[in-house]
Amino acid sequence: MRIRLAGPVAVQLHRSGGGPCFGATFSAPFQKHDATIFKDVAD
């Protein structure tokens, strides 16, 4: 199975219990992505 991602991809990590969170946006073309790995550098 091949997964195709179309950019941009927005990622947000939220800390349980509140507090600061982290976010990043990644635009295509991505360095590497498949069913188990997403690798890129944030914009």
PDB file with one MODEL, atoms N, CA, C and O in Angstrom:
MODEL        1
ATOM      1  N   MET A   1       0.847  -1.182   0.000  1.00  0.00           N
ATOM      2  CA  MET A   1       0.000   0.000   0.000  1.00  0.00           C
ATOM      3  C   MET A   1       0.890   1.243   0.000  1.00  0.00           C
ATOM      4  O   MET A   1       1.821   1.354   0.798  1.00  0.00           O
ATOM      5  N   ARG A   2       0.596   2.154  -0.888  1.00  0.00           N
ATOM      6  CA  ARG A   2       1.351   3.400  -0.980  1.00  0.00           C
ATOM      7  C   ARG A   2       0.460   4.548  -0.518  1.00  0.00           C
ATOM      8  O   ARG A   2      -0.679   4.686  -0.964  1.00  0.00           O
ATOM      9  N   ILE A   3       0.993   5.359   0.375  1.00  0.00           N
ATOM     10  CA  ILE A   3       0.258   6.506   0.896  1.00  0.00           C
ATOM     11  C   ILE A   3       0.823   7.768   0.246  1.00  0.00           C
ATOM     12  O   ILE A   3       2.032   8.001   0.271  1.00  0.00           O
ATOM     13  N   ARG A   4      -0.042   8.559  -0.322  1.00  0.00           N
ATOM     14  CA  ARG A   4       0.388   9.819  -0.936  1.00  0.00           C
ATOM     15  C   ARG A   4      -0.113  10.974  -0.077  1.00  0.00           C
ATOM     16  O   ARG A   4      -1.305  11.083   0.208  1.00  0.00           O
ATOM     17  N   LEU A   5       0.813  11.827   0.329  1.00  0.00           N
ATOM     18  CA  LEU A   5       0.454  13.015   1.092  1.00  0.00           C
ATOM     19  C   LEU A   5       0.574  14.226   0.188  1.00  0.00           C
ATOM     20  O   LEU A   5       1.531  14.348  -0.576  1.00  0.00           O
ATOM     21  N   ALA A   6      -0.377  15.100   0.276  1.00  0.00           N
ATOM     22  CA  ALA A   6      -0.323  16.372  -0.428  1.00  0.00           C
ATOM     23  C   ALA A   6      -0.083  17.457   0.606  1.00  0.00           C
ATOM     24  O   ALA A   6      -0.799  17.518   1.606  1.00  0.00           O
ATOM     25  N   GLY A   7       0.891  18.301   0.396  1.00  0.00           N
ATOM     26  CA  GLY A   7       1.235  19.319   1.373  1.00  0.00           C
ATOM     27  C   GLY A   7       0.304  20.512   1.294  1.00  0.00           C
ATOM     28  O   GLY A   7      -0.460  20.624   0.335  1.00  0.00           O
ATOM     29  N   PRO A   8       0.340  21.369   2.228  1.00  0.00           N
ATOM     30  CA  PRO A   8       1.179  21.248   3.413  1.00  0.00           C
ATOM     31  C   PRO A   8       0.555  20.366   4.492  1.00  0.00           C
ATOM     32  O   PRO A   8      -0.657  20.157   4.521  1.00  0.00           O
ATOM     33  N   VAL A   9       1.411  19.854   5.376  1.00  0.00           N
ATOM     34  CA  VAL A   9       0.975  19.052   6.517  1.00  0.00           C
ATOM     35  C   VAL A   9       1.242  19.874   7.779  1.00  0.00           C
ATOM     36  O   VAL A   9       2.369  20.315   8.006  1.00  0.00           O
ATOM     37  N   ALA A  10       0.215  20.079   8.594  1.00  0.00           N
ATOM     38  CA  ALA A  10       0.361  20.811   9.854  1.00  0.00           C
ATOM     39  C   ALA A  10       0.361  19.811  11.001  1.00  0.00           C
ATOM     40  O   ALA A  10      -0.496  18.929  11.067  1.00  0.00           O
ATOM     41  N   VAL A  11       1.332  19.952  11.908  1.00  0.00           N
ATOM     42  CA  VAL A  11       1.475  19.046  13.052  1.00  0.00           C
ATOM     43  C   VAL A  11       1.403  19.873  14.326  1.00  0.00           C
ATOM     44  O   VAL A  11       2.073  20.899  14.445  1.00  0.00           O
ATOM     45  N   GLN A  12       0.588  19.427  15.281  1.00  0.00           N
ATOM     46  CA  GLN A  12       0.512  20.082  16.585  1.00  0.00           C
ATOM     47  C   GLN A  12       0.635  19.027  17.669  1.00  0.00           C
ATOM     48  O   GLN A  12      -0.082  18.027  17.650  1.00  0.00           O
ATOM     49  N   LEU A  13       1.538  19.243  18.611  1.00  0.00           N
ATOM     50  CA  LEU A  13       1.696  18.361  19.769  1.00  0.00           C
ATOM     51  C   LEU A  13       1.184  19.116  20.985  1.00  0.00           C
ATOM     52  O   LEU A  13       1.640  20.221  21.282  1.00  0.00           O
ATOM     53  N   HIS A  14       0.239  18.513  21.680  1.00  0.00           N
ATOM     54  CA  HIS A  14      -0.359  19.144  22.854  1.00  0.00           C
ATOM     55  C   HIS A  14       0.072  18.388  24.105  1.00  0.00           C
ATOM     56  O   HIS A  14       0.040  17.158  24.152  1.00  0.00           O
ATOM     57  N   ARG A  15       0.468  19.137  25.099  1.00  0.00           N
ATOM     58  CA  ARG A  15       0.880  18.565  26.372  1.00  0.00           C
ATOM     59  C   ARG A  15      -0.350  18.266  27.219  1.00  0.00           C
ATOM     60  O   ARG A  15      -1.221  19.122  27.375  1.00  0.00           O
ATOM     61  N   SER A  16      -0.426  17.060  27.764  1.00  0.00           N
ATOM     62  CA  SER A  16      -1.558  16.739  28.633  1.00  0.00           C
ATOM     63  C   SER A  16      -1.474  17.594  29.895  1.00  0.00           C
ATOM     64  O   SER A  16      -0.388  17.816  30.432  1.00  0.00           O
ATOM     65  N   GLY A  17      -2.605  18.063  30.355  1.00  0.00           N
ATOM     66  CA  GLY A  17      -2.610  18.915  31.539  1.00  0.00           C
ATOM     67  C   GLY A  17      -2.388  20.385  31.223  1.00  0.00           C
ATOM     68  O   GLY A  17      -2.173  21.187  32.132  1.00  0.00           O
ATOM     69  N   GLY A  18      -2.436  20.747  29.951  1.00  0.00           N
ATOM     70  CA  GLY A  18      -2.248  22.146  29.574  1.00  0.00           C
ATOM     71  C   GLY A  18      -0.782  22.491  29.394  1.00  0.00           C
ATOM     72  O   GLY A  18       0.054  21.607  29.210  1.00  0.00           O
ATOM     73  N   GLY A  19      -0.477  23.754  29.447  1.00  0.00           N
ATOM     74  CA  GLY A  19       0.893  24.209  29.259  1.00  0.00           C
ATOM     75  C   GLY A  19       1.217  24.417  27.794  1.00  0.00           C
ATOM     76  O   GLY A  19       0.347  24.289  26.932  1.00  0.00           O
ATOM     77  N   PRO A  20       2.481  24.741  27.510  1.00  0.00           N
ATOM     78  CA  PRO A  20       2.892  25.047  26.145  1.00  0.00           C
ATOM     79  C   PRO A  20       2.724  23.860  25.200  1.00  0.00           C
ATOM     80  O   PRO A  20       2.799  22.703  25.612  1.00  0.00           O
ATOM     81  N   CYS A  21       2.497  24.171  23.935  1.00  0.00           N
ATOM     82  CA  CYS A  21       2.431  23.128  22.919  1.00  0.00           C
ATOM     83  C   CYS A  21       3.373  23.509  21.781  1.00  0.00           C
ATOM     84  O   CYS A  21       3.919  24.612  21.765  1.00  0.00           O
ATOM     85  N   PHE A  22       3.559  22.613  20.848  1.00  0.00           N
ATOM     86  CA  PHE A  22       4.483  22.803  19.747  1.00  0.00           C
ATOM     87  C   PHE A  22       3.745  22.573  18.439  1.00  0.00           C
ATOM     88  O   PHE A  22       2.917  21.667  18.342  1.00  0.00           O
ATOM     89  N   GLY A  23       4.035  23.376  17.446  1.00  0.00           N
ATOM     90  CA  GLY A  23       3.419  23.193  16.138  1.00  0.00           C
ATOM     91  C   GLY A  23       4.414  23.478  15.028  1.00  0.00           C
ATOM     92  O   GLY A  23       5.333  24.276  15.206  1.00  0.00           O
ATOM     93  N   ALA A  24       4.237  22.833  13.886  1.00  0.00           N
ATOM     94  CA  ALA A  24       5.093  23.051  12.723  1.00  0.00           C
ATOM     95  C   ALA A  24       4.294  22.739  11.466  1.00  0.00           C
ATOM     96  O   ALA A  24       3.332  21.971  11.495  1.00  0.00           O
ATOM     97  N   THR A  25       4.711  23.349  10.365  1.00  0.00           N
ATOM     98  CA  THR A  25       4.095  23.101   9.065  1.00  0.00           C
ATOM     99  C   THR A  25       5.163  22.569   8.122  1.00  0.00           C
ATOM    100  O   THR A  25       6.283  23.079   8.081  1.00  0.00           O
ATOM    101  N   PHE A  26       4.806  21.548   7.371  1.00  0.00           N
ATOM    102  CA  PHE A  26       5.719  20.911   6.426  1.00  0.00           C
ATOM    103  C   PHE A  26       5.100  20.982   5.040  1.00  0.00           C
ATOM    104  O   PHE A  26       3.948  20.590   4.852  1.00  0.00           O
ATOM    105  N   SER A  27       5.860  21.481   4.064  1.00  0.00           N
ATOM    106  CA  SER A  27       5.361  21.599   2.696  1.00  0.00           C
ATOM    107  C   SER A  27       5.979  20.531   1.807  1.00  0.00           C
ATOM    108  O   SER A  27       7.123  20.124   2.009  1.00  0.00           O
ATOM    109  N   ALA A  28       5.207  20.082   0.817  1.00  0.00           N
ATOM    110  CA  ALA A  28       5.698  19.106  -0.159  1.00  0.00           C
ATOM    111  C   ALA A  28       6.700  19.793  -1.087  1.00  0.00           C
ATOM    112  O   ALA A  28       6.605  21.005  -1.276  1.00  0.00           O
ATOM    113  N   PRO A  29       7.641  19.078  -1.664  1.00  0.00           N
ATOM    114  CA  PRO A  29       7.827  17.631  -1.554  1.00  0.00           C
ATOM    115  C   PRO A  29       8.522  17.277  -0.247  1.00  0.00           C
ATOM    116  O   PRO A  29       9.397  18.011   0.213  1.00  0.00           O
ATOM    117  N   PHE A  30       8.136  16.157   0.350  1.00  0.00           N
ATOM    118  CA  PHE A  30       8.694  15.709   1.618  1.00  0.00           C
ATOM    119  C   PHE A  30       9.950  14.876   1.374  1.00  0.00           C
ATOM    120  O   PHE A  30      10.086  14.237   0.330  1.00  0.00           O
ATOM    121  N   GLN A  31      10.876  14.886   2.351  1.00  0.00           N
ATOM    122  CA  GLN A  31      12.107  14.105   2.216  1.00  0.00           C
ATOM    123  C   GLN A  31      11.801  12.620   2.109  1.00  0.00           C
ATOM    124  O   GLN A  31      12.343  11.927   1.247  1.00  0.00           O
ATOM    125  N   LYS A  32      10.925  12.130   2.995  1.00  0.00           N
ATOM    126  CA  LYS A  32      10.545  10.724   2.971  1.00  0.00           C
ATOM    127  C   LYS A  32       9.205  10.568   3.667  1.00  0.00           C
ATOM    128  O   LYS A  32       8.964  11.178   4.708  1.00  0.00           O
ATOM    129  N   HIS A  33       8.336   9.751   3.091  1.00  0.00           N
ATOM    130  CA  HIS A  33       7.086   9.397   3.773  1.00  0.00           C
ATOM    131  C   HIS A  33       6.570   8.090   3.201  1.00  0.00           C
ATOM    132  O   HIS A  33       6.584   7.860   1.992  1.00  0.00           O
ATOM    133  N   ASP A  34       6.116   7.247   4.109  1.00  0.00           N
ATOM    134  CA  ASP A  34       5.464   5.993   3.740  1.00  0.00           C
ATOM    135  C   ASP A  34       4.489   5.632   4.848  1.00  0.00           C
ATOM    136  O   ASP A  34       4.108   6.499   5.635  1.00  0.00           O
ATOM    137  N   ALA A  35       4.085   4.396   4.925  1.00  0.00           N
ATOM    138  CA  ALA A  35       3.075   3.993   5.906  1.00  0.00           C
ATOM    139  C   ALA A  35       3.552   4.118   7.349  1.00  0.00           C
ATOM    140  O   ALA A  35       2.723   4.175   8.257  1.00  0.00           O
ATOM    141  N   THR A  36       4.879   4.164   7.592  1.00  0.00           N
ATOM    142  CA  THR A  36       5.386   4.203   8.966  1.00  0.00           C
ATOM    143  C   THR A  36       6.303   5.388   9.262  1.00  0.00           C
ATOM    144  O   THR A  36       6.587   5.658  10.429  1.00  0.00           O
ATOM    145  N   ILE A  37       6.776   6.102   8.236  1.00  0.00           N
ATOM    146  CA  ILE A  37       7.774   7.179   8.449  1.00  0.00           C
ATOM    147  C   ILE A  37       7.354   8.443   7.736  1.00  0.00           C
ATOM    148  O   ILE A  37       6.919   8.404   6.585  1.00  0.00           O
ATOM    149  N   PHE A  38       7.486   9.572   8.427  1.00  0.00           N
ATOM    150  CA  PHE A  38       7.360  10.884   7.815  1.00  0.00           C
ATOM    151  C   PHE A  38       8.609  11.650   8.202  1.00  0.00           C
ATOM    152  O   PHE A  38       8.879  11.842   9.388  1.00  0.00           O
ATOM    153  N   LYS A  39       9.384  12.095   7.201  1.00  0.00           N
ATOM    154  CA  LYS A  39      10.632  12.820   7.462  1.00  0.00           C
ATOM    155  C   LYS A  39      10.678  14.045   6.579  1.00  0.00           C
ATOM    156  O   LYS A  39      10.520  13.952   5.362  1.00  0.00           O
ATOM    157  N   ASP A  40      10.897  15.211   7.204  1.00  0.00           N
ATOM    158  CA  ASP A  40      11.004  16.449   6.459  1.00  0.00           C
ATOM    159  C   ASP A  40      11.563  17.521   7.382  1.00  0.00           C
ATOM    160  O   ASP A  40      11.811  17.266   8.561  1.00  0.00           O
ATOM    161  N   VAL A  41      11.759  18.708   6.852  1.00  0.00           N
ATOM    162  CA  VAL A  41      12.208  19.859   7.627  1.00  0.00           C
ATOM    163  C   VAL A  41      11.076  20.875   7.610  1.00  0.00           C
ATOM    164  O   VAL A  41      10.506  21.158   6.557  1.00  0.00           O
ATOM    165  N   ALA A  42      10.751  21.420   8.772  1.00  0.00           N
ATOM    166  CA  ALA A  42       9.657  22.385   8.876  1.00  0.00           C
ATOM    167  C   ALA A  42       9.973  23.641   8.057  1.00  0.00           C
ATOM    168  O   ALA A  42      11.132  24.008   7.867  1.00  0.00           O
ATOM    169  N   ASP A  43       8.906  24.284   7.581  1.00  0.00           N
ATOM    170  CA  ASP A  43       9.046  25.523   6.802  1.00  0.00           C
ATOM    171  C   ASP A  43       9.622  26.637   7.647  1.00  0.00           C
ATOM    172  O   ASP A  43       9.809  27.750   7.157  1.00  0.00           O
TER     173      ASP A  43
ENDMDL
END
